[in-house]
């Protein structure tokens, strides 16, 4: 799995978690969903994401590195 795919998988899990927390715990957890969405939008333009940084430190490769 590449970093880019891992970021999207992680973000998807975080969105589902935040929706569940919003429904079962408190409505203000919707802001967690907003944060994840904003982070994905920022990642699409700048290629910087805290989760991507962690995945890179764990030894995952980018799609570009896998294509070579």
N, C-alpha and C positions, 0 to 999 in steps of 0.2 A: 504494500500500500504506500502511496506517495503522500507527501506532506499535504498537498492540496486536497486530496480526497479525505485524508484524516481530519483536516480542519472542517470540511463540510459534514462529515459523519459526527464529529464532536459537537458541532453547532446544532445539528439536528437533534441529538440527544439532549442538549441543553434547552432547546426550545420545547421539546416534549416534557422535560422535567419542570420547566417554568410554567407551562400550561397546567400541569397537574397540581403544582404548588398554588397557583392562582385559584384553581377550582376548589381544592380541598383545604387550604390553609388560610390564605388571605389574598384579597384582590390586588394588593399592591405588588405582588410578585409579577404582575404583568410588566413591570419596569425591567425585570430581568430579561424578558423576551425582547423588549425594545433595545436593551444593551447588546444582546446577541445579534440582532438584526443590524444595528448600527455598526457593530464590529465587522460583520460580514461585508457590508457595503464599503467600509473603509479598506478592508483587505482586498477587495476587488480592484481598487484604484492604486493602492500603495504597496501591496504584497507584504504588508506587515501585520502580524497578528500575534498576540502573546501565546496562543496555543501553538501556532506554527513554530515559534521560537523554541518552545518546550519539545515539540516533536523533532525538531532538528537536533537539539541536544541529546535526544534519545537515539539518534543515529538514523532517522528516516531520511530518505532522499527526495528531492524535488522531481517533478515530471521531466524537467530538462536533463537532470543528471541520469535519469533512467533511460532516456532516449539515446544517449551517447554510447 
